[in-house]
Amino acid sequence: MKQSKWLYLFFVPGLIFYSIFFILPTISAVFYSFTDWDGLTTDFNFVGFENYTNLVTNDSIFIKAMTNNLKFMLFVVVFQTLFSLVFAVLLVKNTKTNIFLRALYFFPTILSSVSVAFIWSYMYDPNLGIINNLFTSVGLEMLTNNWLGDQNIAIYSIAFVQVWFHTGQMLIIFVAGLQAIPEDLYEVAKIEGASRWQTFSKVTWPLIAPAATIVVAYTTIQSFKAFDLIYAMTRGGPNYATEILATHIYTTAFRSFKFGYASAESVIFMLVIALITFLQFRVLRANRVEN
């Protein structure tokens, strides 16, 4: 009993760290969201819910950033989860080739966001980029585009980079989930005459649902935190076509010096992530229970 009490002391450093870098900043953000603080002086006035009201009714850029973030999130969650799952199924066996390919797919994850942004910005260049030149060389000039300059596709171009950047990381999670499934279950399914799809839907998917929950939740949070990638590639342009909540909050706070207003944006940002993550967990949990 005495030993178990001493074990609780190991939680103290983590609790202190969590309090300093998460709980206290969150409380401060909520407090300043009700003020007009400029972030430069100690003077501020309480404005009540004025910041929140303006966000919802008068700030068209904030609404656009929210819309862009949802588009970005949906694209990344769907394709990153799909690609990582497909690759995991194909590379689940621990052969030398599969281990090498897993490492190859994982490699982009260890790169910095700025270096990834630089590489893909060059590849997307409408004149010198490898993508347009590749299309031109094979006679598909109609597919060439200004990938980061076209307002209609810029957000999806960056979303594709995000998928490429982190698919290898999610692949490892799925591989771990797949390798934890007993081979006996597959043998039984084979004896029963189950098709590949039936085996996947009735055996594999229910047992990797916990891994899928982690992947979807983590990918969602990544999508809302893709500040560095977007800011390095387009800075939210052209004409706010790639502006997301994170870049808009940064601009509001450190360019316009409206820290109170930016705090209100941050609070809404946090609530949106919490709500979407909660709904995802509920849906995935319901599917897991049903299976």
Order of alpha helices (4+ residues) and beta strands (2+ residues): alpha-alpha-alpha-alpha-alpha-alpha-alpha-alpha-alpha-alpha-alpha-alpha-alpha-alpha-alpha
